[in-house]
Amino acid sequence: MDSGELFDAVILDLTVLGGIGGEQTLKELLNIDPLVRAVVSSGYANDPIMADCKKYGFQDAIPKPY
């Protein structure tokens, strides 16, 4: 952001072993840039975020495997 060159979008995995997952990462990104465009990705098709990603602030969802 300091350079003035913003990302077009980010793709976030829901589950990151030993780290924060996509849901928490998106919350932090939205604090930095409320207009961030994020896509969630996961192999857990039955996860509520994958089923209704827009409710959680994501623009779309990409199921794994891809």
CHARMM-style PDB file with segment names, atoms N, HN, CA, C and O in Angstrom:
ATOM      1  N   MET     1       0.822  -1.189   0.000  1.00  0.00      PROA
ATOM      2  CA  MET     1       0.000   0.000   0.000  1.00  0.00      PROA
ATOM      3  C   MET     1       0.867   1.255   0.000  1.00  0.00      PROA
ATOM      4  O   MET     1       0.486   2.278  -0.569  1.00  0.00      PROA
ATOM      5  N   ASP     2       2.015   1.174   0.630  1.00  0.00      PROA
ATOM      6  HN  ASP     2       2.324   0.343   1.092  1.00  0.00      PROA
ATOM      7  CA  ASP     2       2.904   2.336   0.658  1.00  0.00      PROA
ATOM      8  C   ASP     2       3.362   2.731  -0.741  1.00  0.00      PROA
ATOM      9  O   ASP     2       3.602   3.909  -1.009  1.00  0.00      PROA
ATOM     10  N   SER     3       3.485   1.749  -1.634  1.00  0.00      PROA
ATOM     11  HN  SER     3       3.290   0.792  -1.417  1.00  0.00      PROA
ATOM     12  CA  SER     3       3.930   2.031  -3.000  1.00  0.00      PROA
ATOM     13  C   SER     3       2.803   2.595  -3.859  1.00  0.00      PROA
ATOM     14  O   SER     3       3.054   3.125  -4.942  1.00  0.00      PROA
ATOM     15  N   GLY     4       1.566   2.484  -3.383  1.00  0.00      PROA
ATOM     16  HN  GLY     4       1.362   2.054  -2.504  1.00  0.00      PROA
ATOM     17  CA  GLY     4       0.425   2.942  -4.160  1.00  0.00      PROA
ATOM     18  C   GLY     4      -0.081   1.913  -5.149  1.00  0.00      PROA
ATOM     19  O   GLY     4      -1.037   2.175  -5.879  1.00  0.00      PROA
ATOM     20  N   GLU     5       0.551   0.734  -5.186  1.00  0.00      PROA
ATOM     21  HN  GLU     5       1.328   0.521  -4.594  1.00  0.00      PROA
ATOM     22  CA  GLU     5       0.138  -0.330  -6.093  1.00  0.00      PROA
ATOM     23  C   GLU     5      -0.577  -1.407  -5.291  1.00  0.00      PROA
ATOM     24  O   GLU     5       0.050  -2.208  -4.598  1.00  0.00      PROA
ATOM     25  N   LEU     6      -1.891  -1.410  -5.400  1.00  0.00      PROA
ATOM     26  HN  LEU     6      -2.400  -0.760  -5.964  1.00  0.00      PROA
ATOM     27  CA  LEU     6      -2.699  -2.347  -4.633  1.00  0.00      PROA
ATOM     28  C   LEU     6      -2.853  -3.666  -5.375  1.00  0.00      PROA
ATOM     29  O   LEU     6      -2.728  -3.719  -6.599  1.00  0.00      PROA
ATOM     30  N   PHE     7      -3.121  -4.718  -4.634  1.00  0.00      PROA
ATOM     31  HN  PHE     7      -3.222  -4.675  -3.640  1.00  0.00      PROA
ATOM     32  CA  PHE     7      -3.408  -6.013  -5.233  1.00  0.00      PROA
ATOM     33  C   PHE     7      -4.815  -5.982  -5.817  1.00  0.00      PROA
ATOM     34  O   PHE     7      -5.695  -5.300  -5.291  1.00  0.00      PROA
ATOM     35  N   ASP     8      -5.027  -6.720  -6.904  1.00  0.00      PROA
ATOM     36  HN  ASP     8      -4.313  -7.274  -7.331  1.00  0.00      PROA
ATOM     37  CA  ASP     8      -6.362  -6.834  -7.478  1.00  0.00      PROA
ATOM     38  C   ASP     8      -7.258  -7.679  -6.583  1.00  0.00      PROA
ATOM     39  O   ASP     8      -8.442  -7.383  -6.424  1.00  0.00      PROA
ATOM     40  N   ALA     9      -6.690  -8.734  -6.000  1.00  0.00      PROA
ATOM     41  HN  ALA     9      -5.728  -8.974  -6.130  1.00  0.00      PROA
ATOM     42  CA  ALA     9      -7.448  -9.637  -5.128  1.00  0.00      PROA
ATOM     43  C   ALA     9      -6.468 -10.508  -4.347  1.00  0.00      PROA
ATOM     44  O   ALA     9      -5.292 -10.608  -4.698  1.00  0.00      PROA
ATOM     45  N   VAL    10      -6.964 -11.129  -3.292  1.00  0.00      PROA
ATOM     46  HN  VAL    10      -7.919 -11.048  -3.007  1.00  0.00      PROA
ATOM     47  CA  VAL    10      -6.184 -12.104  -2.540  1.00  0.00      PROA
ATOM     48  C   VAL    10      -6.979 -13.401  -2.480  1.00  0.00      PROA
ATOM     49  O   VAL    10      -8.208 -13.389  -2.404  1.00  0.00      PROA
ATOM     50  N   ILE    11      -6.261 -14.520  -2.515  1.00  0.00      PROA
ATOM     51  HN  ILE    11      -5.263 -14.530  -2.577  1.00  0.00      PROA
ATOM     52  CA  ILE    11      -6.873 -15.835  -2.349  1.00  0.00      PROA
ATOM     53  C   ILE    11      -6.379 -16.374  -1.024  1.00  0.00      PROA
ATOM     54  O   ILE    11      -5.174 -16.497  -0.807  1.00  0.00      PROA
ATOM     55  N   LEU    12      -7.308 -16.697  -0.136  1.00  0.00      PROA
ATOM     56  HN  LEU    12      -8.287 -16.597  -0.312  1.00  0.00      PROA
ATOM     57  CA  LEU    12      -6.969 -17.132   1.216  1.00  0.00      PROA
ATOM     58  C   LEU    12      -7.473 -18.544   1.467  1.00  0.00      PROA
ATOM     59  O   LEU    12      -8.628 -18.863   1.187  1.00  0.00      PROA
ATOM     60  N   ASP    13      -6.601 -19.377   1.995  1.00  0.00      PROA
ATOM     61  HN  ASP    13      -5.663 -19.117   2.223  1.00  0.00      PROA
ATOM     62  CA  ASP    13      -6.992 -20.726   2.393  1.00  0.00      PROA
ATOM     63  C   ASP    13      -7.660 -20.632   3.761  1.00  0.00      PROA
ATOM     64  O   ASP    13      -7.197 -19.886   4.623  1.00  0.00      PROA
ATOM     65  N   LEU    14      -8.732 -21.374   3.966  1.00  0.00      PROA
ATOM     66  HN  LEU    14      -9.108 -21.980   3.265  1.00  0.00      PROA
ATOM     67  CA  LEU    14      -9.429 -21.339   5.248  1.00  0.00      PROA
ATOM     68  C   LEU    14      -8.581 -21.860   6.392  1.00  0.00      PROA
ATOM     69  O   LEU    14      -8.614 -21.310   7.493  1.00  0.00      PROA
ATOM     70  N   THR    15      -7.820 -22.922   6.138  1.00  0.00      PROA
ATOM     71  HN  THR    15      -7.794 -23.369   5.244  1.00  0.00      PROA
ATOM     72  CA  THR    15      -7.062 -23.567   7.199  1.00  0.00      PROA
ATOM     73  C   THR    15      -5.577 -23.502   6.885  1.00  0.00      PROA
ATOM     74  O   THR    15      -5.128 -23.966   5.837  1.00  0.00      PROA
ATOM     75  N   VAL    16      -4.815 -22.913   7.816  1.00  0.00      PROA
ATOM     76  HN  VAL    16      -5.180 -22.536   8.668  1.00  0.00      PROA
ATOM     77  CA  VAL    16      -3.370 -22.829   7.665  1.00  0.00      PROA
ATOM     78  C   VAL    16      -2.759 -23.455   8.906  1.00  0.00      PROA
ATOM     79  O   VAL    16      -2.850 -22.895   9.999  1.00  0.00      PROA
ATOM     80  N   LEU    17      -2.141 -24.608   8.742  1.00  0.00      PROA
ATOM     81  HN  LEU    17      -2.068 -25.063   7.854  1.00  0.00      PROA
ATOM     82  CA  LEU    17      -1.549 -25.329   9.855  1.00  0.00      PROA
ATOM     83  C   LEU    17      -0.495 -24.459  10.539  1.00  0.00      PROA
ATOM     84  O   LEU    17       0.471 -24.032   9.907  1.00  0.00      PROA
ATOM     85  N   GLY    18      -0.684 -24.203  11.821  1.00  0.00      PROA
ATOM     86  HN  GLY    18      -1.468 -24.550  12.335  1.00  0.00      PROA
ATOM     87  CA  GLY    18       0.272 -23.413  12.586  1.00  0.00      PROA
ATOM     88  C   GLY    18       0.174 -21.916  12.369  1.00  0.00      PROA
ATOM     89  O   GLY    18       1.019 -21.170  12.864  1.00  0.00      PROA
ATOM     90  N   GLY    19      -0.830 -21.458  11.644  1.00  0.00      PROA
ATOM     91  HN  GLY    19      -1.516 -22.064  11.242  1.00  0.00      PROA
ATOM     92  CA  GLY    19      -0.974 -20.026  11.373  1.00  0.00      PROA
ATOM     93  C   GLY    19      -2.428 -19.623  11.447  1.00  0.00      PROA
ATOM     94  O   GLY    19      -3.297 -20.426  11.786  1.00  0.00      PROA
ATOM     95  N   ILE    20      -2.680 -18.366  11.126  1.00  0.00      PROA
ATOM     96  HN  ILE    20      -1.974 -17.714  10.851  1.00  0.00      PROA
ATOM     97  CA  ILE    20      -4.073 -17.930  11.125  1.00  0.00      PROA
ATOM     98  C   ILE    20      -4.689 -18.291   9.777  1.00  0.00      PROA
ATOM     99  O   ILE    20      -4.021 -18.221   8.745  1.00  0.00      PROA
ATOM    100  N   GLY    21      -5.933 -18.666   9.788  1.00  0.00      PROA
ATOM    101  HN  GLY    21      -6.475 -18.723  10.627  1.00  0.00      PROA
ATOM    102  CA  GLY    21      -6.622 -19.067   8.572  1.00  0.00      PROA
ATOM    103  C   GLY    21      -7.216 -17.884   7.834  1.00  0.00      PROA
ATOM    104  O   GLY    21      -7.051 -16.731   8.231  1.00  0.00      PROA
ATOM    105  N   GLY    22      -7.897 -18.190   6.770  1.00  0.00      PROA
ATOM    106  HN  GLY    22      -8.032 -19.127   6.448  1.00  0.00      PROA
ATOM    107  CA  GLY    22      -8.448 -17.174   5.898  1.00  0.00      PROA
ATOM    108  C   GLY    22      -9.462 -16.243   6.542  1.00  0.00      PROA
ATOM    109  O   GLY    22      -9.488 -15.048   6.247  1.00  0.00      PROA
ATOM    110  N   GLU    23     -10.297 -16.785   7.422  1.00  0.00      PROA
ATOM    111  HN  GLU    23     -10.276 -17.756   7.662  1.00  0.00      PROA
ATOM    112  CA  GLU    23     -11.315 -15.935   8.050  1.00  0.00      PROA
ATOM    113  C   GLU    23     -10.663 -14.837   8.888  1.00  0.00      PROA
ATOM    114  O   GLU    23     -11.030 -13.668   8.762  1.00  0.00      PROA
ATOM    115  N   GLN    24      -9.709 -15.192   9.733  1.00  0.00      PROA
ATOM    116  HN  GLN    24      -9.411 -16.140   9.835  1.00  0.00      PROA
ATOM    117  CA  GLN    24      -9.037 -14.198  10.580  1.00  0.00      PROA
ATOM    118  C   GLN    24      -8.164 -13.261   9.746  1.00  0.00      PROA
ATOM    119  O   GLN    24      -8.092 -12.062  10.019  1.00  0.00      PROA
ATOM    120  N   THR    25      -7.503 -13.814   8.728  1.00  0.00      PROA
ATOM    121  HN  THR    25      -7.562 -14.787   8.506  1.00  0.00      PROA
ATOM    122  CA  THR    25      -6.675 -12.981   7.857  1.00  0.00      PROA
ATOM    123  C   THR    25      -7.524 -11.927   7.162  1.00  0.00      PROA
ATOM    124  O   THR    25      -7.117 -10.769   7.058  1.00  0.00      PROA
ATOM    125  N   LEU    26      -8.704 -12.321   6.684  1.00  0.00      PROA
ATOM    126  HN  LEU    26      -9.034 -13.261   6.768  1.00  0.00      PROA
ATOM    127  CA  LEU    26      -9.579 -11.357   6.024  1.00  0.00      PROA
ATOM    128  C   LEU    26     -10.004 -10.256   6.990  1.00  0.00      PROA
ATOM    129  O   LEU    26     -10.048  -9.087   6.607  1.00  0.00      PROA
ATOM    130  N   LYS    27     -10.313 -10.604   8.218  1.00  0.00      PROA
ATOM    131  HN  LYS    27     -10.277 -11.554   8.529  1.00  0.00      PROA
ATOM    132  CA  LYS    27     -10.686  -9.579   9.200  1.00  0.00      PROA
ATOM    133  C   LYS    27      -9.565  -8.556   9.361  1.00  0.00      PROA
ATOM    134  O   LYS    27      -9.820  -7.354   9.434  1.00  0.00      PROA
ATOM    135  N   GLU    28      -8.335  -9.031   9.417  1.00  0.00      PROA
ATOM    136  HN  GLU    28      -8.128 -10.008   9.358  1.00  0.00      PROA
ATOM    137  CA  GLU    28      -7.199  -8.120   9.559  1.00  0.00      PROA
ATOM    138  C   GLU    28      -6.978  -7.296   8.294  1.00  0.00      PROA
ATOM    139  O   GLU    28      -6.660  -6.110   8.375  1.00  0.00      PROA
ATOM    140  N   LEU    29      -7.144  -7.916   7.131  1.00  0.00      PROA
ATOM    141  HN  LEU    29      -7.402  -8.880   7.066  1.00  0.00      PROA
ATOM    142  CA  LEU    29      -7.004  -7.175   5.878  1.00  0.00      PROA
ATOM    143  C   LEU    29      -8.069  -6.094   5.742  1.00  0.00      PROA
ATOM    144  O   LEU    29      -7.789  -4.997   5.259  1.00  0.00      PROA
ATOM    145  N   LEU    30      -9.288  -6.404   6.168  1.00  0.00      PROA
ATOM    146  HN  LEU    30      -9.516  -7.295   6.560  1.00  0.00      PROA
ATOM    147  CA  LEU    30     -10.366  -5.414   6.088  1.00  0.00      PROA
ATOM    148  C   LEU    30     -10.099  -4.213   6.986  1.00  0.00      PROA
ATOM    149  O   LEU    30     -10.553  -3.108   6.688  1.00  0.00      PROA
ATOM    150  N   ASN    31      -9.375  -4.410   8.071  1.00  0.00      PROA
ATOM    151  HN  ASN    31      -9.007  -5.307   8.313  1.00  0.00      PROA
ATOM    152  CA  ASN    31      -8.986  -3.280   8.927  1.00  0.00      PROA
ATOM    153  C   ASN    31      -7.989  -2.379   8.217  1.00  0.00      PROA
ATOM    154  O   ASN    31      -7.973  -1.167   8.434  1.00  0.00      PROA
ATOM    155  N   ILE    32      -7.154  -2.975   7.363  1.00  0.00      PROA
ATOM    156  HN  ILE    32      -7.167  -3.959   7.187  1.00  0.00      PROA
ATOM    157  CA  ILE    32      -6.157  -2.214   6.613  1.00  0.00      PROA
ATOM    158  C   ILE    32      -6.788  -1.565   5.387  1.00  0.00      PROA
ATOM    159  O   ILE    32      -6.546  -0.394   5.097  1.00  0.00      PROA
ATOM    160  N   ASP    33      -7.598  -2.337   4.674  1.00  0.00      PROA
ATOM    161  HN  ASP    33      -7.795  -3.288   4.909  1.00  0.00      PROA
ATOM    162  CA  ASP    33      -8.233  -1.871   3.440  1.00  0.00      PROA
ATOM    163  C   ASP    33      -9.663  -2.406   3.372  1.00  0.00      PROA
ATOM    164  O   ASP    33      -9.874  -3.558   2.993  1.00  0.00      PROA
ATOM    165  N   PRO    34     -10.637  -1.588   3.732  1.00  0.00      PROA
ATOM    166  CA  PRO    34     -12.029  -2.045   3.731  1.00  0.00      PROA
ATOM    167  C   PRO    34     -12.553  -2.463   2.355  1.00  0.00      PROA
ATOM    168  O   PRO    34     -13.616  -3.076   2.263  1.00  0.00      PROA
ATOM    169  N   LEU    35     -11.826  -2.142   1.295  1.00  0.00      PROA
ATOM    170  HN  LEU    35     -10.962  -1.644   1.369  1.00  0.00      PROA
ATOM    171  CA  LEU    35     -12.260  -2.501  -0.055  1.00  0.00      PROA
ATOM    172  C   LEU    35     -11.523  -3.723  -0.604  1.00  0.00      PROA
ATOM    173  O   LEU    35     -11.630  -4.028  -1.792  1.00  0.00      PROA
ATOM    174  N   VAL    36     -10.780  -4.418   0.248  1.00  0.00      PROA
ATOM    175  HN  VAL    36     -10.693  -4.169   1.213  1.00  0.00      PROA
ATOM    176  CA  VAL    36     -10.024  -5.586  -0.203  1.00  0.00      PROA
ATOM    177  C   VAL    36     -10.970  -6.613  -0.818  1.00  0.00      PROA
ATOM    178  O   VAL    36     -12.063  -6.856  -0.306  1.00  0.00      PROA
ATOM    179  N   ARG    37     -10.532  -7.209  -1.923  1.00  0.00      PROA
ATOM    180  HN  ARG    37      -9.645  -7.012  -2.339  1.00  0.00      PROA
ATOM    181  CA  ARG    37     -11.307  -8.246  -2.604  1.00  0.00      PROA
ATOM    182  C   ARG    37     -10.636  -9.581  -2.303  1.00  0.00      PROA
ATOM    183  O   ARG    37      -9.487  -9.810  -2.682  1.00  0.00      PROA
ATOM    184  N   ALA    38     -11.359 -10.452  -1.623  1.00  0.00      PROA
ATOM    185  HN  ALA    38     -12.293 -10.266  -1.315  1.00  0.00      PROA
ATOM    186  CA  ALA    38     -10.788 -11.720  -1.182  1.00  0.00      PROA
ATOM    187  C   ALA    38     -11.630 -12.899  -1.654  1.00  0.00      PROA
ATOM    188  O   ALA    38     -12.860 -12.852  -1.670  1.00  0.00      PROA
ATOM    189  N   VAL    39     -10.926 -13.951  -2.035  1.00  0.00      PROA
ATOM    190  HN  VAL    39      -9.927 -13.989  -2.022  1.00  0.00      PROA
ATOM    191  CA  VAL    39     -11.540 -15.211  -2.432  1.00  0.00      PROA
ATOM    192  C   VAL    39     -11.070 -16.261  -1.435  1.00  0.00      PROA
ATOM    193  O   VAL    39      -9.882 -16.334  -1.122  1.00  0.00      PROA
ATOM    194  N   VAL    40     -11.987 -17.065  -0.942  1.00  0.00      PROA
ATOM    195  HN  VAL    40     -12.952 -17.006  -1.196  1.00  0.00      PROA
ATOM    196  CA  VAL    40     -11.644 -18.117   0.010  1.00  0.00      PROA
ATOM    197  C   VAL    40     -11.488 -19.435  -0.730  1.00  0.00      PROA
ATOM    198  O   VAL    40     -12.194 -19.700  -1.703  1.00  0.00      PROA
ATOM    199  N   SER    41     -10.557 -20.261  -0.260  1.00  0.00      PROA
ATOM    200  HN  SER    41      -9.983 -20.046   0.531  1.00  0.00      PROA
ATOM    201  CA  SER    41     -10.328 -21.569  -0.859  1.00  0.00      PROA
ATOM    202  C   SER    41     -10.198 -22.605   0.248  1.00  0.00      PROA
ATOM    203  O   SER    41      -9.596 -22.350   1.291  1.00  0.00      PROA
ATOM    204  N   SER    42     -10.779 -23.789   0.000  1.00  0.00      PROA
ATOM    205  HN  SER    42     -11.268 -23.996  -0.848  1.00  0.00      PROA
ATOM    206  CA  SER    42     -10.698 -24.845   1.003  1.00  0.00      PROA
ATOM    207  C   SER    42     -11.099 -26.181   0.395  1.00  0.00      PROA
ATOM    208  O   SER    42     -11.843 -26.245  -0.584  1.00  0.00      PROA
ATOM    209  N   GLY    43     -10.589 -27.236   0.996  1.00  0.00      PROA
ATOM    210  HN  GLY    43      -9.984 -27.184   1.791  1.00  0.00      PROA
ATOM    211  CA  GLY    43     -11.009 -28.580   0.649  1.00  0.00      PROA
ATOM    212  C   GLY    43     -12.166 -29.055   1.497  1.00  0.00      PROA
ATOM    213  O   GLY    43     -12.707 -30.139   1.275  1.00  0.00      PROA
ATOM    214  N   TYR    44     -12.551 -28.233   2.479  1.00  0.00      PROA
ATOM    215  HN  TYR    44     -12.112 -27.353   2.658  1.00  0.00      PROA
ATOM    216  CA  TYR    44     -13.663 -28.572   3.367  1.00  0.00      PROA
ATOM    217  C   TYR    44     -14.951 -27.978   2.800  1.00  0.00      PROA
ATOM    218  O   TYR    44     -15.368 -26.889   3.196  1.00  0.00      PROA
ATOM    219  N   ALA    45     -15.570 -28.692   1.883  1.00  0.00      PROA
ATOM    220  HN  ALA    45     -15.232 -29.577   1.562  1.00  0.00      PROA
ATOM    221  CA  ALA    45     -16.758 -28.184   1.181  1.00  0.00      PROA
ATOM    222  C   ALA    45     -17.935 -27.925   2.114  1.00  0.00      PROA
ATOM    223  O   ALA    45     -18.794 -27.098   1.806  1.00  0.00      PROA
ATOM    224  N   ASN    46     -17.987 -28.615   3.241  1.00  0.00      PROA
ATOM    225  HN  ASN    46     -17.289 -29.287   3.490  1.00  0.00      PROA
ATOM    226  CA  ASN    46     -19.112 -28.439   4.158  1.00  0.00      PROA
ATOM    227  C   ASN    46     -18.896 -27.314   5.157  1.00  0.00      PROA
ATOM    228  O   ASN    46     -19.734 -27.110   6.035  1.00  0.00      PROA
ATOM    229  N   ASP    47     -17.798 -26.579   5.049  1.00  0.00      PROA
ATOM    230  HN  ASP    47     -17.117 -26.745   4.336  1.00  0.00      PROA
ATOM    231  CA  ASP    47     -17.550 -25.454   5.946  1.00  0.00      PROA
ATOM    232  C   ASP    47     -18.563 -24.344   5.665  1.00  0.00      PROA
ATOM    233  O   ASP    47     -18.844 -24.051   4.503  1.00  0.00      PROA
ATOM    234  N   PRO    48     -19.113 -23.727   6.704  1.00  0.00      PROA
ATOM    235  CA  PRO    48     -20.111 -22.663   6.501  1.00  0.00      PROA
ATOM    236  C   PRO    48     -19.582 -21.487   5.674  1.00  0.00      PROA
ATOM    237  O   PRO    48     -20.344 -20.855   4.943  1.00  0.00      PROA
ATOM    238  N   ILE    49     -18.314 -21.198   5.783  1.00  0.00      PROA
ATOM    239  HN  ILE    49     -17.695 -21.712   6.377  1.00  0.00      PROA
ATOM    240  CA  ILE    49     -17.747 -20.084   5.012  1.00  0.00      PROA
ATOM    241  C   ILE    49     -17.743 -20.415   3.527  1.00  0.00      PROA
ATOM    242  O   ILE    49     -18.018 -19.548   2.696  1.00  0.00      PROA
ATOM    243  N   MET    50     -17.435 -21.657   3.189  1.00  0.00      PROA
ATOM    244  HN  MET    50     -17.212 -22.361   3.863  1.00  0.00      PROA
ATOM    245  CA  MET    50     -17.450 -22.061   1.782  1.00  0.00      PROA
ATOM    246  C   MET    50     -18.873 -22.048   1.229  1.00  0.00      PROA
ATOM    247  O   MET    50     -19.081 -21.735   0.057  1.00  0.00      PROA
ATOM    248  N   ALA    51     -19.842 -22.382   2.061  1.00  0.00      PROA
ATOM    249  HN  ALA    51     -19.673 -22.636   3.013  1.00  0.00      PROA
ATOM    250  CA  ALA    51     -21.240 -22.434   1.633  1.00  0.00      PROA
ATOM    251  C   ALA    51     -21.845 -21.051   1.424  1.00  0.00      PROA
ATOM    252  O   ALA    51     -22.712 -20.875   0.568  1.00  0.00      PROA
ATOM    253  N   ASP    52     -21.387 -20.060   2.210  1.00  0.00      PROA
ATOM    254  HN  ASP    52     -20.683 -20.203   2.905  1.00  0.00      PROA
ATOM    255  CA  ASP    52     -21.954 -18.712   2.142  1.00  0.00      PROA
ATOM    256  C   ASP    52     -20.847 -17.687   2.350  1.00  0.00      PROA
ATOM    257  O   ASP    52     -20.872 -16.909   3.304  1.00  0.00      PROA
ATOM    258  N   CYS    53     -19.877 -17.699   1.444  1.00  0.00      PROA
ATOM    259  HN  CYS    53     -19.856 -18.331   0.669  1.00  0.00      PROA
ATOM    260  CA  CYS    53     -18.663 -16.899   1.619  1.00  0.00      PROA
ATOM    261  C   CYS    53     -18.924 -15.397   1.707  1.00  0.00      PROA
ATOM    262  O   CYS    53     -18.210 -14.690   2.418  1.00  0.00      PROA
ATOM    263  N   LYS    54     -19.920 -14.909   1.008  1.00  0.00      PROA
ATOM    264  HN  LYS    54     -20.500 -15.484   0.431  1.00  0.00      PROA
ATOM    265  CA  LYS    54     -20.184 -13.462   1.013  1.00  0.00      PROA
ATOM    266  C   LYS    54     -20.632 -12.968   2.384  1.00  0.00      PROA
ATOM    267  O   LYS    54     -20.380 -11.818   2.745  1.00  0.00      PROA
ATOM    268  N   LYS    55     -21.283 -13.817   3.132  1.00  0.00      PROA
ATOM    269  HN  LYS    55     -21.487 -14.751   2.838  1.00  0.00      PROA
ATOM    270  CA  LYS    55     -21.703 -13.481   4.502  1.00  0.00      PROA
ATOM    271  C   LYS    55     -20.489 -13.169   5.378  1.00  0.00      PROA
ATOM    272  O   LYS    55     -20.591 -12.416   6.346  1.00  0.00      PROA
ATOM    273  N   TYR    56     -19.341 -13.754   5.031  1.00  0.00      PROA
ATOM    274  HN  TYR    56     -19.258 -14.366   4.245  1.00  0.00      PROA
ATOM    275  CA  TYR    56     -18.121 -13.591   5.810  1.00  0.00      PROA
ATOM    276  C   TYR    56     -17.167 -12.558   5.211  1.00  0.00      PROA
ATOM    277  O   TYR    56     -16.057 -12.377   5.711  1.00  0.00      PROA
ATOM    278  N   GLY    57     -17.591 -11.885   4.147  1.00  0.00      PROA
ATOM    279  HN  GLY    57     -18.492 -12.033   3.741  1.00  0.00      PROA
ATOM    280  CA  GLY    57     -16.790 -10.818   3.568  1.00  0.00      PROA
ATOM    281  C   GLY    57     -15.972 -11.202   2.345  1.00  0.00      PROA
ATOM    282  O   GLY    57     -15.263 -10.364   1.788  1.00  0.00      PROA
ATOM    283  N   PHE    58     -16.061 -12.456   1.921  1.00  0.00      PROA
ATOM    284  HN  PHE    58     -16.637 -13.137   2.373  1.00  0.00      PROA
ATOM    285  CA  PHE    58     -15.352 -12.890   0.726  1.00  0.00      PROA
ATOM    286  C   PHE    58     -16.213 -12.609  -0.503  1.00  0.00      PROA
ATOM    287  O   PHE    58     -17.440 -12.562  -0.415  1.00  0.00      PROA
ATOM    288  N   GLN    59     -15.553 -12.422  -1.656  1.00  0.00      PROA
ATOM    289  HN  GLN    59     -14.556 -12.460  -1.728  1.00  0.00      PROA
ATOM    290  CA  GLN    59     -16.296 -12.200  -2.893  1.00  0.00      PROA
ATOM    291  C   GLN    59     -16.715 -13.504  -3.551  1.00  0.00      PROA
ATOM    292  O   GLN    59     -17.746 -13.569  -4.220  1.00  0.00      PROA
ATOM    293  N   ASP    60     -15.905 -14.548  -3.356  1.00  0.00      PROA
ATOM    294  HN  ASP    60     -15.067 -14.495  -2.812  1.00  0.00      PROA
ATOM    295  CA  ASP    60     -16.216 -15.827  -3.985  1.00  0.00      PROA
ATOM    296  C   ASP    60     -15.439 -16.928  -3.278  1.00  0.00      PROA
ATOM    297  O   ASP    60     -14.610 -16.659  -2.409  1.00  0.00      PROA
ATOM    298  N   ALA    61     -15.719 -18.175  -3.660  1.00  0.00      PROA
ATOM    299  HN  ALA    61     -16.393 -18.394  -4.366  1.00  0.00      PROA
ATOM    300  CA  ALA    61     -15.047 -19.330  -3.077  1.00  0.00      PROA
ATOM    301  C   ALA    61     -14.558 -20.252  -4.175  1.00  0.00      PROA
ATOM    302  O   ALA    61     -15.234 -20.436  -5.187  1.00  0.00      PROA
ATOM    303  N   ILE    62     -13.380 -20.836  -3.977  1.00  0.00      PROA
ATOM    304  HN  ILE    62     -12.831 -20.687  -3.155  1.00  0.00      PROA
ATOM    305  CA  ILE    62     -12.812 -21.812  -4.901  1.00  0.00      PROA
ATOM    306  C   ILE    62     -12.599 -23.106  -4.125  1.00  0.00      PROA
ATOM    307  O   ILE    62     -11.756 -23.152  -3.229  1.00  0.00      PROA
ATOM    308  N   PRO    63     -13.342 -24.147  -4.449  1.00  0.00      PROA
ATOM    309  CA  PRO    63     -13.155 -25.423  -3.735  1.00  0.00      PROA
ATOM    310  C   PRO    63     -11.882 -26.141  -4.201  1.00  0.00      PROA
ATOM    311  O   PRO    63     -11.477 -26.038  -5.359  1.00  0.00      PROA
ATOM    312  N   LYS    64     -11.281 -26.853  -3.285  1.00  0.00      PROA
ATOM    313  HN  LYS    64     -11.610 -26.936  -2.344  1.00  0.00      PROA
ATOM    314  CA  LYS    64     -10.130 -27.706  -3.618  1.00  0.00      PROA
ATOM    315  C   LYS    64     -10.650 -29.119  -3.834  1.00  0.00      PROA
ATOM    316  O   LYS    64     -11.709 -29.459  -3.307  1.00  0.00      PROA
ATOM    317  N   PRO    65      -9.963 -29.931  -4.570  1.00  0.00      PROA
ATOM    318  CA  PRO    65      -8.701 -29.648  -5.269  1.00  0.00      PROA
ATOM    319  C   PRO    65      -8.937 -28.885  -6.560  1.00  0.00      PROA
ATOM    320  O   PRO    65     -10.009 -28.955  -7.161  1.00  0.00      PROA
ATOM    321  N   TYR    66      -7.918 -28.162  -6.966  1.00  0.00      PROA
ATOM    322  HN  TYR    66      -7.048 -28.106  -6.478  1.00  0.00      PROA
ATOM    323  CA  TYR    66      -7.975 -27.473  -8.245  1.00  0.00      PROA
ATOM    324  C   TYR    66      -6.727 -27.743  -9.029  1.00  0.00      PROA
ATOM    325  OT1 TYR    66      -6.581 -27.247 -10.146  1.00  0.00      PROA
TER     326      TYR     66
END
